[in-house]
Amino acid sequence: MSPGRNWSEVKAEAHRLYPELADPQRQAAVDAQLDAYVADHHLDELRESRAESPHADPGVNFPMVLIVEHP
């Protein structure tokens, strides 16, 4: 097994090879993309738990859920 590398060394090397990683606009865009991905994952989990719940409301149709989630 090869020895591990210090994270700060790995990060410094990445910034040397890809200087655009330090661009604040790029970082903000990536952060926003990650936030959207995480939010979508949480919505999926909520939908699954709601569908599995014995108290799920059969009177709520899927298009209404879309209107509420995406006004």
MARRO-676454 format. One line per 3 residues: number of its first residue (from 1); their letters; for each residue x, y, z of C-alpha. Coordinates in steps of 0.05 Angstrom, whole numbers. Layout:
BEGIN
NUM	a	X Y Z | ... .
This chain:
BEGIN
1	msp	0 0 0 | 27 68 -18 | 35 121 36 .
4	grn	-19 173 42 | -11 245 21 | -25 307 62 .
7	wse	-90 339 40 | -59 408 36 | -6 381 -12 .
10	vka	-60 350 -56 | -100 415 -55 | -38 457 -72 .
13	eah	-21 411 -130 | -93 415 -157 | -90 491 -155 .
16	rly	-23 491 -191 | -50 446 -245 | -119 479 -250 .
19	pel	-114 552 -229 | -187 564 -249 | -207 526 -186 .
22	adp	-193 589 -146 | -242 631 -186 | -297 655 -137 .
25	qrq	-351 655 -191 | -334 583 -209 | -335 563 -136 .
28	aav	-403 597 -126 | -432 561 -186 | -407 494 -161 .
31	daq	-434 508 -91 | -502 526 -121 | -502 462 -163 .
34	lda	-485 420 -102 | -539 454 -60 | -591 439 -115 .
37	yva	-568 367 -118 | -574 358 -43 | -642 392 -41 .
40	dhh	-667 346 -97 | -641 286 -59 | -679 308 4 .
43	lde	-742 317 -37 | -735 247 -66 | -727 219 5 .
46	lre	-789 257 28 | -829 231 -32 | -808 160 -18 .
49	sra	-824 164 56 | -891 196 40 | -908 140 -9 .
52	esp	-890 88 43 | -929 121 99 | -995 90 119 .
55	had	-1021 161 126 | -1007 181 54 | -1064 223 26 .
58	pgv	-1091 189 -36 | -1129 253 -52 | -1066 292 -70 .
61	nfp	-1049 282 -142 | -979 287 -170 | -990 350 -213 .
64	mvl	-1011 387 -150 | -946 367 -116 | -907 395 -176 .
67	ive	-944 461 -171 | -927 466 -97 | -854 447 -106 .
70	hp	-843 488 -170 | -888 550 -169 .
